[in-house]
Amino acid sequence: VEWMIVFGNATAYPFRHAATVAAMALGTGLVHRSKEHDETLARLDKKAEGEARKNQKRQSTSVNKGSKGVANASTLKACTAMKAKRDLVLQKIQLIWTDVFRGRYRDTTPAVRQLCMKSLSSWMRAYPEMFVATEYLKHAGWLLCDPSKEVRREAFAVVREVFACKDYNLPGPQQK
């Protein structure tokens, strides 16, 4: 990822473009992996809760009434390992977002800006719980006023897709 950041900030267009393509592709893969980790973690949490309830029922019939049940050690260990994996993937996604995307979405070349919008659209489709948020949507909104019609079209497609999907939990107006 580090070399993508370095080349993504190069003054030569071919290096910038190639690094951006690579970083956006890596980001897409990481977003899909993070979503998989979240789904696995949800299953493990549900399993741990079931085990805890089962153990609590066993303990309620014994002398230790009122104590809470605990899940199996293997399930808790698997949850901890999955959280660590997910956190590592989220760190890499955040690194790509802050050091590559936020610099390249306003690149001088329309092709790079358009690539950033396509990637953002893909990320929002893959992991709406994370990317359908003001922090990410505002970048698409800013590019609605881009001088290039291709970039505006891609930014509009992102916004249209978000508002057309009723499953997305859209952020509301900020409360004062």
C-alpha positions in Angstrom: 0.0 0.0 0.0 2.8 2.4 0.8 4.3 2.3 -2.7 0.8 3.0 -4.1 0.6 6.1 -2.0 4.0 7.3 -3.1 3.3 6.6 -6.8 -0.2 8.0 -6.5 1.2 11.3 -5.6 3.8 11.4 -8.4 3.7 14.3 -10.9 3.9 11.9 -13.9 0.4 10.9 -15.0 1.2 7.3 -15.9 2.6 6.5 -12.4 -0.3 8.4 -10.7 -2.9 6.5 -12.8 -1.4 3.1 -12.4 -1.0 3.5 -8.7 -4.6 4.8 -8.4 -5.9 1.8 -10.4 -4.0 -0.6 -8.2 -5.0 1.1 -5.0 -8.7 1.2 -5.9 -8.6 -2.5 -6.9 -6.9 -3.4 -3.7 -9.5 -1.2 -1.8 -12.4 -3.0 -3.5 -10.9 -6.4 -2.5 -10.4 -5.2 1.1 -14.0 -3.8 1.3 -15.3 -7.2 0.2 -13.1 -9.0 2.7 -14.2 -6.6 5.5 -17.8 -7.3 4.7 -17.1 -11.1 4.9 -15.4 -10.6 8.2 -18.4 -8.7 9.6 -20.7 -11.4 8.5 -18.5 -14.1 10.1 -18.2 -12.0 13.3 -22.0 -11.7 13.5 -22.4 -15.5 13.2 -19.7 -16.0 15.9 -21.3 -13.5 18.2 -24.7 -15.2 17.8 -23.1 -18.5 18.5 -21.3 -17.2 21.6 -24.6 -15.7 22.9 -26.4 -19.1 22.4 -23.6 -20.9 24.2 -23.7 -18.4 27.1 -27.5 -18.8 27.4 -27.1 -22.6 27.3 -24.4 -22.5 30.0 -26.5 -20.0 32.1 -29.4 -22.5 32.1 -27.0 -25.2 33.2 -25.7 -23.0 36.0 -29.1 -21.9 37.2 -30.0 -25.5 38.1 -26.8 -25.8 40.1 -25.6 -24.0 43.2 -24.4 -20.8 41.4 -27.8 -19.2 40.8 -27.6 -15.7 39.4 -24.2 -16.1 37.7 -24.0 -15.3 34.0 -23.3 -18.0 31.5 -20.1 -17.9 29.4 -19.5 -19.0 25.9 -16.9 -21.7 25.1 -13.3 -20.6 25.0 -12.9 -21.7 21.4 -15.8 -19.5 20.3 -14.5 -16.5 22.2 -11.0 -17.1 20.8 -12.4 -17.2 17.3 -14.4 -14.0 17.9 -11.2 -12.2 19.1 -9.2 -13.5 16.1 -11.9 -12.4 13.7 -12.1 -8.9 15.3 -8.3 -8.5 14.9 -8.5 -9.5 11.3 -11.4 -7.2 10.6 -9.6 -4.3 12.4 -6.4 -4.9 10.3 -8.5 -4.8 7.1 -10.3 -1.7 8.2 -7.0 0.0 8.9 -5.8 -0.7 5.3 -9.1 0.5 3.9 -8.8 3.7 5.9 -5.2 4.1 4.7 -6.3 3.8 1.0 -9.2 6.2 1.7 -7.1 8.9 3.3 -3.9 8.7 1.4 -5.0 7.6 -2.1 -8.7 8.3 -2.7 -8.9 11.7 -1.0 -5.9 12.9 -3.0 -6.9 11.4 -6.3 -10.6 12.2 -6.4 -9.6 15.8 -7.2 -6.8 14.9 -9.6 -6.1 17.1 -12.6 -6.9 14.2 -14.9 -10.7 13.4 -15.4 -9.9 9.6 -15.9 -8.5 9.4 -12.4 -11.4 11.3 -10.8 -13.8 9.0 -12.7 -12.0 5.9 -11.5 -12.3 7.2 -7.9 -16.1 7.6 -8.3 -16.4 4.2 -9.8 -14.5 2.7 -6.9 -16.6 4.6 -4.4 -19.8 3.3 -6.0 -18.5 -0.2 -5.9 -17.6 0.2 -2.2 -21.0 1.5 -1.3 -22.7 -1.4 -3.0 -20.4 -3.9 -1.3 -20.4 -2.5 2.2 -23.2 0.1 2.6 -23.0 0.0 6.4 -19.6 1.7 6.2 -19.6 3.7 3.0 -23.1 5.1 2.9 -22.2 7.9 5.3 -21.6 11.6 5.1 -17.9 11.2 5.3 -17.9 9.3 2.0 -21.0 10.7 0.2 -19.8 14.3 0.3 -17.0 13.4 -2.1 -19.5 12.3 -4.7 -21.5 15.5 -4.0 -18.5 17.7 -4.6 -17.8 16.0 -8.0 -21.3 16.8 -9.2 -19.9 20.2 -10.1 -16.8 18.8 -11.9 -15.8 20.4 -15.2 -15.7 17.0 -16.9 -19.0 15.6 -17.9 -17.8 12.0 -17.5 -16.9 12.6 -13.9 -20.2 14.4 -13.2 -22.0 11.5 -14.8 -20.2 9.0 -12.5 -20.7 11.1 -9.4 -24.4 11.4 -10.3 -24.6 7.6 -10.7 -23.2 7.2 -7.2 -25.7 9.6 -5.7 -28.6 8.2 -7.7 -27.8 4.7 -6.7 -27.6 5.6 -3.0 -31.0 7.4 -3.0 -32.7 4.8 -5.2 -31.9 2.0 -2.8 -34.4 1.9 0.1 -32.1 -0.6 2.0 -29.5 2.0 2.7 -29.8 3.8 6.0 -29.1 7.3 4.8 -27.6 9.8 7.2 -30.2 12.5 8.1 -29.6 16.2 8.6 -27.3 17.1 11.5 -29.1 18.0 14.7 -28.1 21.3 16.4 
